[in-house]
Amino acid sequence: MQNCNYADDTNIHCSKKDVCAVQNNLNIDLESATSWLIHNGMRPNPDKYQAMVLGKKEDELYFKLADIDIKTTDNTCLLEVVLDNKLKFDDHMSSSCRKVSAQISALKRLKNTLPPKTKQSLYTAHLHYHILTIVTKSGTTAEKETLLKSTMSTKWF
């Protein structure tokens, strides 16, 4: 078992060639992690527990905590990054594009209300990272350059 803690999230993962061993190990580790949380004054929320299986689709794994089935999902969000069971970033890119679009709309609505320095600070704080992520993860070099030029040529301020 390997355990990773991020703020209020705990991730348990296991890798083995034997699928049954993975399922058994993770179910045992799930019990142990839940006991540890309770012992340390935290309240686990099994309704929020989820599992994601990387590997062959024909490998059906089932996870349980006491009498509660843990749902298996095709994707999950970890530290603002959407991961999927094929290790592609399509869902993450879609999520980033939606965030950028909403933030651009908000900035446009405030265009005549806020001073340019404030708008630039908002852009830097909320948009710059997402735009760079989208640009660096998108298609060919030519597509990246086109996207970057169109993004930077827009009058935000």
N, C-alpha and C positions, 0 to 999 in steps of 0.2 A: 504494500500500500504506500502511496505517496499522498501527502496531505498538503494543501496550499491554502493559507488564510489570507484574505484580502478584506480589511475593515470588518464588515459584518457578513462576509461570504466565506464559506469553507468549501473547497473543492477536493474531492477524493478521486484519485485515478489509479488505474492498474493496467498493466500490459503483459499479456502472456499468450502463448500460442494455444493453450487449452482454454476454450471458451467457458466451460463449466467452472474451471478454477477461477477465472475472472469474476464470474457471477457470484460464486461462493465467497471469494475474498472480499469483494465489494459489499456484499450483504453483511458480513461480519464487521468490516470496517465502518459501515454505516451505523451499526449498533454501537460500536465503540465510540465513534465521534459524537453520537447523540448523547451517550452516557457522559462523556467528557464535558459537553456543553452544559448539561444539567448540573453536574458536579461543580462546575465553575460559575454557577449562578446565572447562566444564560438560558433562555427559553427557546428551544428548537421549534421550528414551524414546519412539520412534515408536509403540509399542504403546498409549501413552496419548493420542496425538494424536487429535483428533476435529474434525469439521467440522459446522457447522450452517448451513443455507441458509435465508435469509429471502426470501420472494417466492413466485412462482407454483409450484405443485406440479409442473407439467409441465416445469419447468426442472430437468433432471437434471444435476447437476454431479459430476465425479469428481476426486478429489485423490489425488496420488501423491507419495511421497518415495522416490526411487530406484525400487526394485521393490516397495515396500510401499504397498498401498492404504490410504488414510486413511478410516476409517469415518465415515459421515454419520449424524448423530443428530437427533432431533426436539427434544431439550432438553439443556441443559448447566447446570452449576453454576459460577457465577462470584462469588467473594467472598461465599459463603453465600446467594446469590440464584439460584434456579432460573429460568433463562430458557428459553422455548420458541420454536419457529420461527414462531409466530403472535403473539408478543409479548403473550401473556396470562399471568396470574400464577396460574393454577389449580394447576399443579404446585408452585409456590412456597408457595402457601397450604396445600396438603395436607402438604407437608414441614414447614412451620412448626407446623401443628396436631399432627402426630405428635411433634415435638420437645417441644411444650408438654405434651402428654398424658403423655409419658414422664417429663418433669421434675416434673410435678404428682404422679404416682404415687410418684416417689422422695421428694418432700417429705412426702407423706402417710405413707410408711413410717417416716420420721424424726420424725414429729410429736411423739412423746413422748420422743425421745432428745436432741434439740438444744434449746438455749436459744432463746427467741423472737428475740433479736437476731441470732443466727446464721441462723435460718430466714429472717428478713427480708433479711439480706444475700444469702443464696442466691437468694431470689426476685428481688431487684433485679438480681443479676448474671446469672441464667440465664433468667428467665421474663419479666420486665417488657417487654423489647424485643420479644420474639416476640408477646406478647399485644397490645401496641400495634399491631404490624404487622398482625396478623390483624384487629383491630378497625377500623383505618383503611382496610383494603382490602376489607372485607366490604360487602355489599349496601347497603340504604337506610340513612338516618339512624336510623330507628326500630330496625332490626336492629342497628346499631352500638351504640346506647344500651342495648338489651337485653343484648347480649353483654358490653358493658363492665360493666353493673350486676351481671350474674350472676358475672362473673369477680372483681369487687372485693368482692362479698358473701361469697364463699367464705372459710371460716376456714382460712387457710394457717398462721397463727401461733397 
